[in-house]
Amino acid sequence: MALTKYAKEWGDVYNKAETIFHRDINAVKKTDKKMGDFLAEELEPIRKPVGLLGALIAVDKVDLAKGSAKELAALPGNIKLFKAAMVKLDAEVKKLDKVLVAAQKLQPTMKDKNGLLTPNRIKDWLPDSYRQLKMLETELNAIFARAQMTLAGAVNDAEVTKINAAKDKATGKVDVNDEASRKAIEEEANMKKLVLQFGVNFKSSMAKGAAVIQRIKASPDAVTYNKEMNNGGRDISQNLVNIVKLKANPKMKSSTLAKKLPDPGQLAKDITPFANGDKRNVDQNATPDQVKALLVEFTKLYKKIAETYADVISGKLA
């Protein structure tokens, strides 16, 4: 069976990681077979994620398109199938994520150059494999978050249609020259649609941001930075901008979500350069050190945002 959307996204990341794992395991075995066998055993669940791949393919099989009359008629049934597939995918993601996190903490005891037994962190012992473990972890969560966002879009489609109909009706009652009222009606409708899946959109942008950080860390060059940061910072920034709009909207600021969401404040200003300012791209001749310096700044900001909106990311506040 040909790999499709989410399965292919995972396959692209997995194949790169597997190449590094295979190389490192073989290299270790040449000098210490026992340690090489230990490493192979620890990475086995990660190198053969059969359950995850099956779950991804199951999700990919469900079509949530709604362009034609036939697709719209099939949508309710397909949403049920997608939800069922997502339950299985959720279980597989959590299972593999747990293994990936544990693998990053490996500290096998080995002899140092003086013959003394010393614990060696995989981060220091096999930095390339460690980086791939981080990549797999962040990409896995980003893929799952995108699938959740896709499902939310389909589930909320009927409600979006109602909001648009109400907006058109309200706009029709306003004088064509009353731009202020028409704009207010449009903005209120946009805010209502935003609230419908604010949580999954925010979570997806943050999961994507985590993956962007790992990709740039793996290849700290201008080409990678410009490709990844182009949307990575912007997607997070847009969510913060939406919070500002939500809390300021006369009709929406008293909503439960608007009241509970922390004000982005300085965070919204600090991320702007990475979203649509001078830090969204670097000069093509930028050095790795220059790229790393910007990445350190973005990572610190990312962590502050993740801390501030932990309840949104965890699903406690949606």
Beta strands, then each sheet from edge to edge (+ up, - down):
strand 1: 109-111
strand 2: 117-119
sheet 1: 1+ 2-
end
